[in-house]
Amino acid sequence: MLSLAFALDLPSYQVSDQVRDCKTSSKPLDIVASAAGTPSCTVQLQYSTGCHMVYTRKDVGSNTDVVRFPDDAHDRVWLNWTKSAWKTISTNSSIDGFTYDVPSVVLQTAVIPSDPKGPIEIGWSTSNTSTKFFVLLHYADIQTWPNNSLREFNVYANGDQVGNSPVALGYLNPGYISYTHTGQTNYSVSLKSTPNATLPPILNAFEIYIVLPVTSLPTYSGDATAINSIKGNYSVREGWSGDPCVPTSLGWTGVNCTINSTSNLTRITALNLSSSGLTGAVLSAFGSLTELESLDLSHNNLSGIVPNSLDQLESLTFLDLSENSALLDTLPPGLLKRQKNGLLTINLNGTKSAPETKKSSKVVILVIAAVLLLIVGAFALFLLYLKKRRNARKNTPTPHAETEKLGIETSFDEFKTGAIRLTFDKKQFSFDDLKLITSNFSNQIGIGGFGKVFKGSLENGMEVAVKVRSESSSQGIKQFLNEVKSLSRVHHKNLVSLIGYCIDGNHIALVYECMQEGNLQYWLRGNAWPLPWKERLRIVYESAQGLEYLHKMCNPPLIHRDVKADNILLTTNLVAKLSDFGLVRDLTGTQVLTQGVVGTPGYLDPNYAFSFQLTEKSDVYSFGVVLLEIITGKPSILEGPEESQHLADFVKQDLLKGNIESILDPNMGGQQSLNSIWKVADLALRCTIHHPIGRPDMTAVVTELKESLDLEMSSNITGHLPSGDRSPYSDFSRTESSVGNVIYGGNDEVALTGGMRLSDYGPAVR
């Protein structure tokens, strides 16, 4: 039987005047021939109206774990599978799978029954009888036979014949058969030879999709064209594919849509591309999203001017262009007018001031006067600075035993001379400021290795968290400087924001945005309120995006080195933000050889601890432990009466028995799809493989978590492991097969996720 393990990556449906795929893991299958002359695919034309989500895609008879790009031009994932009741055959001859653009390497392998008179059978099950499946079988005869031989067979779905005539094949001539099926809990496909056949049936590959009914209207074609132009020009949002708005549960990240009550069209009304690595000019295509109400392009590398096409956005009420240092702050007249009339809020902080071409003599005089005043003021401040510096030298011991111990004399010279003020683009507070902000440190909300954390409020009403270094802190000046420098570089919605810092005599503190709902660990193990699986999944998905930003969008990349549930903070709306950057390290190459190992036991990459070699995959390991925590609700190290056990080892023991329910956190509450939990468990174990080379990178982690979240959000798709069947890990110790999906081949064969032995997972903590 097949398990309900999903991969969102191909299929399509008709939307207005365009054909798009529903969701792809990479490149969508385009209906139009490419410039290189690739034949146009008719795959979309065969699908009934609706969004199709991949249930499984198998290359049967292959000895290759996985086939994808470049063998498959569309980067579809074909996983190998076979059964003991089948015999595998292959050919070296090229086969043109033009109909569905099936790769030749997939069609070059096939299976036939071991018993020449027997059938080829496939089966799977689901608990939801309303689930509709689209089944697609690919076949090509790759064996040469005498002229009087005949390969002819019928296809049966749950015993009913598919089609009115049997399948007859010619040598190396591919074909397919497709059908939809619903209303059952158990499904079967059987290929049986006709009475006239002299040869057994043959199967080269098969695909099974789940048809998701599209209840919403498709995106307005003008908006769809504009957003795809934006996607193509900026090469962002790998998860952007298919219809931007439909179905709602699979809509594009950062894109909000609304059905216009007048036109009855689905329109894009909000677009958030903050911290998306956009470079170059602001595209005129944004102006074609004429019902846009909110546009956030902040924290990118945009340049040039804001195009006049944005004047067409008459519904726009919010525009954020901040922190684009090469973007001129000149705005089109229509936007300026709407801003003046109070209809539009615009943020241009951190953009480039446009040069003025004309200046009146009056302005020149005012500028000269202002400059003179600045010179006088600067001279006065310089004298005051010298006086304070002399006082500081009297009050500050030299040469600071702690900085000598850490070997950071140069950094501390910056620190004590005030040069740090010029280095960091953040507000510097005095200790008296902090007393005022925190009401004399009266509201302590936490404590950590750095020191106590107090809640406070700025003059503008913004709530902040003030982390004050204690004298007994194990973290010294080096970590403090590192955290300020790191947080001054990063800008992402899922990374905690540094508001400012304090360096005042012996007082050292950091001022952050306040995260009202504490950290993820509190919600997993210290809170009486249940945290549903959907919320847990969304929290780790958002955290993963922040970590991916550090690895992929920062130059040089940043390694966090202390990813854990404690350091995932939550806003009032439970939006996740990664925090605590005191141990962050630049990664100038693929790895860094460190002088020592830092991190938290239980989350620490065992390969890093052993070799001192730090890579991006060290963070991936720690994040994998966090994934196991949201599934189980348990800490990373489980204390026993005689010895401790790592959480990964604990989880594997139950997964081997096919019993994921026994490890689920009882505090999840409500209903959740075991399919998405299995998918996350599989991802977590791959993240915690001992050797870094076997772990996914954070981009892959983000993609898989998004797929799991989409699966959980699709409430009409529920499934379970059929009674009596084993888990995806039940034969892990003896079978090394595919990657990605999980698939069953009856009671005695199983192809497994990851292609790794169970011993490759996690550390044993003794």
Backbone hydrogen bonds, N-H to C=O, Kabsch-Sander energy under -0.5 kcal/mol:
donor,donor_aa,acceptor,acceptor_aa,energy
2,L,123,G,-1.3
5,A,3,S,-2.0
7,A,54,V,-1.8
9,D,7,A,-1.2
13,Y,20,R,-2.2
15,V,18,Q,-2.7
18,Q,15,V,-3.2
20,R,13,Y,-1.6
20,R,18,Q,-0.5
22,C,11,P,-2.8
23,K,10,L,-1.2
25,S,9,D,-0.7
30,D,28,P,-0.8
34,S,38,T,-0.5
37,G,34,S,-1.9
41,C,30,D,-0.8
42,T,99,T,-1.4
46,Q,42,T,-1.1
46,Q,43,V,-0.7
47,Y,43,V,-0.8
47,Y,44,Q,-0.7
51,C,212,L,-2.5
53,M,51,C,-0.5
53,M,210,I,-2.9
55,Y,208,I,-3.0
56,T,208,I,-2.0
58,K,206,F,-2.9
59,D,79,L,-3.0
60,V,58,K,-0.8
60,V,204,N,-0.8
61,G,81,W,-1.8
62,S,59,D,-1.0
67,V,78,W,-2.5
71,D,68,R,-1.3
72,D,68,R,-1.3
73,A,71,D,-0.7
75,D,72,D,-2.2
78,W,67,V,-2.7
78,W,76,R,-0.7
79,L,57,R,-1.7
79,L,77,V,-0.6
80,N,65,D,-1.8
81,W,59,D,-1.1
86,W,83,K,-1.7
87,K,112,I,-3.5
89,I,110,A,-2.4
91,T,108,Q,-1.8
97,G,95,I,-1.0
97,G,102,V,-0.7
98,F,96,D,-1.5
101,D,97,G,-0.9
102,V,97,G,-1.4
106,V,103,P,-0.8
107,L,103,P,-1.7
108,Q,104,S,-1.5
109,T,106,V,-1.1
110,A,89,I,-2.3
111,V,203,L,-2.1
112,I,87,K,-2.3
114,S,85,A,-2.5
118,G,115,D,-3.0
120,I,191,L,-1.7
121,E,119,P,-0.5
122,I,189,V,-2.3
124,W,187,Y,-2.0
125,S,2,L,-0.9
126,T,185,T,-2.7
128,N,718,T,-0.5
129,T,127,S,-0.7
131,T,128,N,-1.5
132,K,211,V,-0.5
133,F,131,T,-0.5
133,F,181,H,-3.2
134,F,209,Y,-2.7
135,V,133,F,-0.5
135,V,179,Y,-3.2
136,L,207,E,-2.8
137,L,177,I,-2.8
138,H,205,A,-3.1
139,Y,175,G,-2.2
141,D,170,G,-0.7
142,I,140,A,-0.6
149,S,146,P,-2.1
152,E,150,L,-0.7
152,E,199,L,-0.6
153,F,167,V,-1.9
154,N,192,K,-2.9
155,V,162,V,-0.5
156,Y,190,S,-2.8
157,A,160,D,-3.3
158,N,156,Y,-0.6
158,N,188,S,-1.9
160,D,157,A,-2.1
162,V,155,V,-3.4
163,G,161,Q,-0.6
167,V,153,F,-3.6
169,L,151,R,-1.3
172,L,141,D,-3.4
173,N,170,G,-1.9
175,G,139,Y,-2.7
177,I,137,L,-1.7
179,Y,135,V,-1.9
181,H,133,F,-2.4
183,G,129,T,-1.8
187,Y,124,W,-3.3
189,V,122,I,-2.7
190,S,156,Y,-2.4
191,L,120,I,-2.6
192,K,154,N,-2.3
192,K,190,S,-0.6
194,T,152,E,-2.1
197,A,194,T,-1.2
198,T,150,L,-2.3
199,L,150,L,-2.0
203,L,111,V,-1.8
204,N,138,H,-2.2
205,A,138,H,-1.7
206,F,58,K,-2.0
207,E,136,L,-2.8
208,I,56,T,-2.8
209,Y,134,F,-2.9
210,I,53,M,-3.3
211,V,132,K,-3.2
211,V,209,Y,-0.5
212,L,51,C,-4.5
212,L,210,I,-0.7
215,T,213,P,-1.0
220,Y,266,T,-2.9
223,D,220,Y,-0.5
224,A,220,Y,-2.5
225,T,221,S,-2.5
226,A,222,G,-1.9
227,I,223,D,-2.8
228,N,224,A,-2.0
229,S,225,T,-1.7
230,I,226,A,-2.2
231,K,227,I,-2.4
232,G,228,N,-2.4
233,N,229,S,-2.3
234,Y,230,I,-2.1
235,S,231,K,-1.5
236,V,231,K,-0.8
240,W,237,R,-2.3
241,S,239,G,-1.0
250,L,247,P,-1.5
251,G,248,T,-1.5
252,W,244,P,-2.3
255,V,252,W,-1.8
256,N,254,G,-0.5
256,N,270,A,-2.5
258,T,267,R,-2.5
260,N,258,T,-0.6
260,N,265,L,-3.3
264,N,260,N,-2.5
266,T,218,P,-1.0
267,R,258,T,-3.1
267,R,265,L,-0.7
269,T,256,N,-2.3
269,T,267,R,-0.6
270,A,256,N,-1.5
271,L,294,S,-2.1
272,N,254,G,-2.6
273,L,271,L,-0.6
273,L,296,D,-2.9
275,S,298,S,-2.1
276,S,273,L,-1.0
280,G,301,N,-1.1
282,V,303,S,-0.6
282,V,305,I,-0.6
283,L,281,A,-0.6
286,F,283,L,-1.2
287,G,284,S,-1.8
288,S,285,A,-1.6
289,L,286,F,-1.4
290,T,288,S,-1.8
292,L,289,L,-2.1
293,E,269,T,-3.6
294,S,269,T,-1.4
295,L,318,F,-2.2
296,D,271,L,-2.5
297,L,295,L,-0.6
297,L,320,D,-2.9
299,H,322,S,-2.1
301,N,278,L,-2.8
303,S,280,G,-2.4
304,G,326,A,-1.4
306,V,330,T,-0.9
310,L,307,P,-1.5
311,D,308,N,-2.2
312,Q,309,S,-1.8
313,L,310,L,-1.6
314,E,312,Q,-2.0
315,S,290,T,-0.6
316,L,313,L,-1.2
317,T,293,E,-3.2
318,F,293,E,-1.5
319,L,345,T,-2.7
320,D,295,L,-2.4
321,L,319,L,-0.6
321,L,347,N,-2.6
323,E,349,N,-2.9
326,A,302,L,-0.7
327,L,324,N,-2.1
328,L,304,G,-3.1
328,L,326,A,-0.5
329,D,352,K,-2.3
336,L,332,P,-1.9
337,K,333,P,-2.3
338,R,334,G,-2.0
339,Q,335,L,-2.4
340,K,336,L,-2.5
341,N,337,K,-1.9
342,G,339,Q,-1.4
343,L,338,R,-2.7
344,L,338,R,-0.9
345,T,317,T,-2.3
346,I,344,L,-0.5
347,N,319,L,-2.2
348,L,346,I,-0.5
351,T,348,L,-1.7
352,K,327,L,-3.0
364,V,360,S,-2.1
365,I,361,S,-2.3
366,L,362,K,-2.3
367,V,363,V,-2.5
368,I,364,V,-2.5
369,A,365,I,-2.5
370,A,366,L,-2.4
371,V,367,V,-2.5
372,L,368,I,-2.4
373,L,369,A,-2.3
374,L,370,A,-2.3
375,I,371,V,-2.4
376,V,372,L,-2.4
377,G,373,L,-2.8
378,A,374,L,-3.0
379,F,375,I,-2.2
380,A,376,V,-2.1
381,L,377,G,-2.6
382,F,378,A,-2.1
383,L,379,F,-2.0
384,L,380,A,-2.2
385,Y,381,L,-2.6
386,L,382,F,-2.2
387,K,383,L,-1.8
388,K,384,L,-2.5
389,R,385,Y,-2.5
390,R,386,L,-2.0
391,N,387,K,-1.9
392,A,388,K,-2.8
393,R,389,R,-2.2
394,K,390,R,-1.3
395,N,391,N,-1.8
396,T,392,A,-1.6
404,E,400,H,-2.1
405,K,401,A,-2.3
406,L,402,E,-2.0
407,G,403,T,-1.0
408,I,403,T,-2.0
412,F,408,I,-2.3
413,D,409,E,-2.0
414,E,410,T,-1.7
415,F,411,S,-2.1
416,K,412,F,-3.0
417,T,413,D,-1.7
418,G,414,E,-0.8
419,A,414,E,-1.1
420,I,414,E,-1.3
421,R,418,G,-1.7
422,L,419,A,-1.2
423,T,419,A,-1.1
424,F,420,I,-1.9
426,K,424,F,-1.3
427,K,499,I,-1.3
429,F,427,K,-0.6
429,F,501,Y,-3.3
434,L,430,S,-1.7
435,K,431,F,-1.9
436,L,432,D,-2.0
437,I,433,D,-2.8
438,T,434,L,-2.4
439,S,436,L,-0.9
440,N,435,K,-3.9
442,S,438,T,-1.8
443,N,438,T,-0.6
444,Q,442,S,-0.6
445,I,453,V,-2.7
446,G,453,V,-1.3
448,G,451,G,-2.2
452,K,468,V,-0.7
453,V,446,G,-3.0
454,F,466,V,-2.7
455,K,443,N,-2.8
456,G,464,V,-2.7
457,S,437,I,-2.0
458,L,462,M,-2.8
461,G,458,L,-1.9
464,V,456,G,-2.4
465,A,512,Y,-2.1
466,V,454,F,-3.4
467,K,465,A,-0.6
467,K,510,L,-2.9
468,V,452,K,-2.6
468,V,466,V,-0.7
469,R,508,I,-2.5
470,S,450,F,-1.9
473,S,470,S,-1.5
474,S,449,G,-0.7
475,Q,449,G,-0.6
476,G,474,S,-0.6
480,F,476,G,-1.9
481,L,477,I,-3.0
482,N,478,K,-2.3
483,E,479,Q,-2.4
484,V,480,F,-2.2
485,K,481,L,-2.7
486,S,482,N,-2.6
487,L,483,E,-2.7
488,S,484,V,-1.6
489,R,485,K,-0.8
489,R,486,S,-1.1
490,V,486,S,-1.3
495,L,492,H,-1.9
496,V,578,L,-2.6
499,I,497,S,-0.6
499,I,511,V,-2.7
500,G,511,V,-1.9
501,Y,427,K,-2.1
502,C,509,A,-2.6
503,I,429,F,-0.6
504,D,507,H,-2.5
507,H,504,D,-2.3
508,I,506,N,-0.5
509,A,502,C,-1.7
510,L,467,K,-2.3
511,V,500,G,-2.8
512,Y,465,A,-3.0
512,Y,510,L,-0.5
513,E,497,S,-1.9
514,C,463,E,-1.8
516,Q,514,C,-0.8
517,E,570,L,-1.9
518,G,515,M,-1.5
520,L,565,A,-0.9
520,L,568,I,-2.3
521,Q,565,A,-1.0
523,W,519,N,-1.4
524,L,520,L,-1.7
525,R,521,Q,-2.8
526,G,521,Q,-0.5
526,G,522,Y,-2.2
527,N,522,Y,-0.7
531,L,667,N,-1.1
536,R,532,P,-2.2
537,L,533,W,-2.8
538,R,534,K,-2.1
539,I,535,E,-2.4
540,V,536,R,-2.2
541,Y,537,L,-2.0
542,E,538,R,-2.4
543,S,539,I,-2.3
544,A,540,V,-2.4
545,Q,541,Y,-1.5
546,G,542,E,-1.6
547,L,543,S,-2.2
548,E,544,A,-2.7
549,Y,545,Q,-2.0
550,L,546,G,-1.6
551,H,547,L,-1.9
552,K,548,E,-3.0
553,M,549,Y,-2.1
554,C,549,Y,-0.9
558,L,550,L,-2.6
559,I,585,R,-2.9
560,H,558,L,-0.5
567,N,564,K,-1.1
568,I,565,A,-1.3
569,L,567,N,-0.7
569,L,577,K,-2.8
570,L,518,G,-2.6
571,T,575,V,-2.0
574,L,571,T,-2.1
577,K,569,L,-2.5
578,L,494,N,-2.8
579,S,567,N,-2.6
584,V,581,F,-1.0
585,R,559,I,-2.3
587,L,557,P,-2.7
588,T,586,D,-0.6
592,V,614,L,-2.3
594,T,592,V,-0.8
594,T,612,F,-2.7
603,Y,600,T,-2.1
604,L,600,T,-0.9
609,A,605,D,-2.5
610,F,606,P,-1.7
611,S,607,N,-2.7
612,F,608,Y,-2.4
614,L,592,V,-3.5
614,L,612,F,-0.7
618,S,615,T,-1.6
619,D,615,T,-0.6
619,D,616,E,-0.9
620,V,616,E,-1.4
621,Y,617,K,-2.1
622,S,618,S,-1.6
623,F,619,D,-2.6
624,G,620,V,-2.3
625,V,621,Y,-1.6
626,V,622,S,-1.6
627,L,623,F,-2.1
628,L,624,G,-1.8
629,E,625,V,-1.8
630,I,626,V,-2.0
631,I,627,L,-1.2
632,T,628,L,-2.3
633,G,629,E,-3.3
638,L,645,Q,-3.3
639,E,637,I,-0.6
645,Q,638,L,-2.3
647,L,636,S,-2.6
650,F,646,H,-1.9
651,V,647,L,-2.5
652,K,648,A,-2.1
653,Q,649,D,-1.5
654,D,650,F,-1.0
654,D,651,V,-0.5
655,L,651,V,-2.2
656,L,652,K,-2.3
657,K,653,Q,-0.5
657,K,654,D,-0.6
658,G,655,L,-1.5
659,N,654,D,-2.2
660,I,658,G,-0.6
663,I,660,I,-1.3
664,L,660,I,-0.6
664,L,661,E,-0.8
665,D,631,I,-2.3
668,M,665,D,-1.6
669,G,666,P,-0.6
674,L,672,Q,-0.5
674,L,719,G,-0.6
677,I,673,S,-1.4
678,W,674,L,-2.8
679,K,675,N,-2.0
680,V,676,S,-2.1
681,A,677,I,-2.7
682,D,678,W,-2.6
683,L,679,K,-2.0
684,A,680,V,-2.9
685,L,681,A,-2.2
686,R,682,D,-1.8
687,C,683,L,-2.1
688,T,684,A,-1.3
689,I,686,R,-1.0
690,H,760,D,-3.5
694,G,691,H,-1.6
695,R,692,P,-1.7
701,V,697,D,-2.0
702,V,698,M,-2.7
703,T,699,T,-2.2
704,E,700,A,-2.5
705,L,701,V,-2.4
706,K,702,V,-2.3
707,E,703,T,-2.0
708,S,704,E,-2.2
709,L,705,L,-2.6
710,D,706,K,-2.7
711,L,707,E,-2.3
712,E,708,S,-2.3
713,M,709,L,-2.5
714,S,710,D,-1.5
715,S,713,M,-2.0
717,I,714,S,-2.4
718,T,716,N,-0.7
725,D,722,P,-2.4
730,S,727,S,-1.6
732,F,729,Y,-1.7
734,R,731,D,-1.5
735,T,731,D,-1.7
736,E,734,R,-0.5
737,S,735,T,-0.6
741,N,739,V,-0.9
743,I,751,A,-1.4
745,G,749,E,-2.0
751,A,743,I,-1.8
755,G,738,S,-0.7
756,M,753,T,-0.5
760,D,757,R,-2.1
761,Y,758,L,-1.8
762,G,688,T,-3.5
765,V,763,P,-0.7
766,R,764,A,-0.7
